[in-house]
């Protein structure tokens, strides 16, 4: 009888561990099902110097080499910090989340690619898409995609009719030495 009880305990423990390991990946896949398509990888990429400069300005503690070092298990860390189950600093739950990947994900969803219902699923899809972007783009691709998204938003939302005025506004925010950062390099 004792052997059966220990065997049962081992089986139950194994099942709980397996569920704990599989649940974030299943949740990640399910929440990505609310996103129509995925952001495209830019064909033309920013230059290395531009990538380093934009990265230094836009990312806090995340290093370029750690970009893809995120997985759906991040949801556990975020939950523990959100529920105050462990001592988390102000930014520790977001330390390995890219601000640029989050920005690209938000605007991708806002452009009509979210097909779920409700804001709770929108936020979950945003977190999952951010993880997907980090896992599938290089730092160079991410910076280029971020700058292209910024430029597209600036052009669309500035309220100005002139593309030259949009480029000036964009350059005021993101240009290095009077040249825009990233691919395309529109002139002033």
ABEGO torsion letter per residue (X at the ends): XAAAAAAAAAAAAAAAAAAAAAAAAAAAAAAAAABBEBBBBBABBBBAAAAAAAAAAABBABBAAAAAABBAAAAAAAAAAAAGABBBBAAAAAAABBAAAAAAAAAAAAAGABABBEAAAAAAAAAAAAAAAAAABBAAAAAAAAAAAAAAAAAAAAGBABAAAAAAAAAAAABBGGBBBEBGGBBX
